[in-house]
Amino acid sequence: MHATALELLIQQLRPGARVLDVGSGSGYLTACFGLLVSPGGRVLGVEVVPQLAAGSEEALWQVVPQLMQDGTVQIRAGNVLTGMLASEAAFDAIHVGAAAEELPRDLVAKLAPGGRMVIPVGPHGGYQVLTVVDKQRTASPREAWQELAQAPYGPGTEAPEEGARSGGIRVTKLMDVGYVPLVGGTSGQSQAD
């Protein structure tokens, strides 16, 4: 899935770009992003499991020390759904490596104009749909939804005509995938717990 994420985000991964890697895990994909956006770019990897965040940060200092030293790559332990991104500027690319039951509006709001997010969306415990969200460069009053895979809208997700009212994004559903849940709240428990 890392190669798929890189391929889907490659147009946004240019020198100077800002990237958010949610569920950064080992930091492998975070490092790949860092290599593509330097010089001048920034990649923020966020991992909800503190020990995994610490381990990935240590590994990244070994593998890409210059990117860590110059601040191109940064790892934080935390939960992006609890307001930890409030002071962050918008991102050109967002990769989410955990499943969300519905499209997280807080993450969509953090996309810069022309930005793209790749996220698995769907029910926990089953298959999700790998979804691409593109934020339009202009303030369009409509959303265009394009589905490339058969998938019913799950509970809490919007029908295309509902989503079209909020404006400015295009959502493309690509393929069925299976991911671990994106957690909510401050406890680190999944929303299903």
GIDASUL-V710641 format. One record per backbone hydrogen bond with DSSP energy under -0.5 kcal/mol. NH is the residue of the N-H (numbers start at 0). CO is the residue of the C=O. E is the energy in kcal/mol with one decimal. If there is no record, write none. Layout:
nh=NH co=CO e=E
nh=NH co=CO e=E
//
This chain:
nh=4 co=0 e=-2.7
nh=5 co=1 e=-2.6
nh=6 co=2 e=-2.5
nh=7 co=3 e=-2.6
nh=8 co=4 e=-1.7
nh=9 co=5 e=-1.0
nh=11 co=8 e=-1.9
nh=12 co=8 e=-1.1
nh=13 co=11 e=-1.6
nh=15 co=36 e=-2.6
nh=16 co=13 e=-2.3
nh=18 co=41 e=-2.7
nh=19 co=92 e=-2.4
nh=20 co=43 e=-3.0
nh=21 co=19 e=-0.6
nh=21 co=94 e=-3.2
nh=22 co=45 e=-2.6
nh=23 co=20 e=-0.5
nh=23 co=45 e=-1.7
nh=26 co=23 e=-2.4
nh=30 co=26 e=-2.6
nh=31 co=27 e=-2.0
nh=32 co=28 e=-2.7
nh=33 co=29 e=-2.4
nh=34 co=30 e=-2.3
nh=35 co=31 e=-1.6
nh=36 co=32 e=-1.9
nh=37 co=33 e=-1.1
nh=40 co=36 e=-0.8
nh=41 co=16 e=-2.3
nh=42 co=71 e=-3.8
nh=43 co=18 e=-2.8
nh=44 co=42 e=-0.6
nh=44 co=73 e=-3.3
nh=45 co=20 e=-2.8
nh=45 co=43 e=-0.5
nh=46 co=75 e=-2.4
nh=49 co=47 e=-0.8
nh=52 co=48 e=-2.4
nh=53 co=49 e=-2.6
nh=54 co=50 e=-2.3
nh=55 co=51 e=-2.5
nh=56 co=52 e=-2.3
nh=57 co=53 e=-2.2
nh=58 co=54 e=-2.2
nh=59 co=55 e=-2.7
nh=60 co=56 e=-1.9
nh=61 co=57 e=-1.0
nh=62 co=58 e=-2.2
nh=63 co=59 e=-2.7
nh=67 co=63 e=-1.6
nh=68 co=64 e=-2.9
nh=69 co=65 e=-2.6
nh=70 co=67 e=-0.8
nh=71 co=66 e=-1.0
nh=72 co=66 e=-2.1
nh=73 co=42 e=-2.4
nh=75 co=44 e=-2.8
nh=77 co=46 e=-1.8
nh=81 co=78 e=-1.7
nh=82 co=79 e=-0.6
nh=83 co=78 e=-0.7
nh=85 co=82 e=-1.7
nh=87 co=84 e=-1.8
nh=90 co=109 e=-3.5
nh=91 co=17 e=-2.0
nh=92 co=17 e=-1.6
nh=93 co=115 e=-2.3
nh=94 co=19 e=-2.9
nh=95 co=117 e=-2.6
nh=96 co=21 e=-3.0
nh=96 co=94 e=-0.6
nh=98 co=179 e=-3.7
nh=99 co=119 e=-2.4
nh=104 co=102 e=-0.7
nh=106 co=103 e=-0.8
nh=107 co=103 e=-2.0
nh=108 co=104 e=-2.6
nh=109 co=105 e=-0.7
nh=109 co=106 e=-0.6
nh=110 co=107 e=-1.6
nh=111 co=90 e=-3.1
nh=113 co=134 e=-2.1
nh=114 co=111 e=-2.8
nh=115 co=91 e=-1.9
nh=116 co=132 e=-2.7
nh=117 co=93 e=-2.4
nh=118 co=130 e=-2.7
nh=120 co=118 e=-0.5
nh=120 co=128 e=-2.4
nh=121 co=99 e=-2.6
nh=125 co=122 e=-1.1
nh=127 co=176 e=-3.9
nh=128 co=120 e=-3.0
nh=129 co=127 e=-0.5
nh=129 co=174 e=-3.5
nh=130 co=118 e=-2.8
nh=131 co=171 e=-3.3
nh=132 co=116 e=-3.0
nh=133 co=131 e=-0.5
nh=133 co=169 e=-3.1
nh=134 co=114 e=-2.7
nh=134 co=132 e=-0.5
nh=135 co=133 e=-0.6
nh=135 co=167 e=-3.0
nh=139 co=137 e=-2.2
nh=143 co=168 e=-1.0
nh=144 co=142 e=-0.5
nh=145 co=170 e=-2.8
nh=147 co=145 e=-0.5
nh=147 co=172 e=-2.3
nh=150 co=148 e=-0.5
nh=156 co=153 e=-1.9
nh=161 co=158 e=-0.8
nh=162 co=158 e=-2.1
nh=163 co=159 e=-1.8
nh=164 co=161 e=-1.4
nh=165 co=162 e=-1.3
nh=166 co=162 e=-0.7
nh=167 co=141 e=-1.4
nh=169 co=133 e=-2.7
nh=170 co=143 e=-1.1
nh=171 co=131 e=-3.2
nh=172 co=145 e=-1.5
nh=173 co=129 e=-3.5
nh=173 co=171 e=-0.6
nh=174 co=129 e=-0.6
nh=176 co=127 e=-3.3
nh=181 co=98 e=-4.0
nh=182 co=180 e=-0.5
nh=183 co=188 e=-1.0
nh=190 co=181 e=-0.5
nh=192 co=189 e=-1.3
//
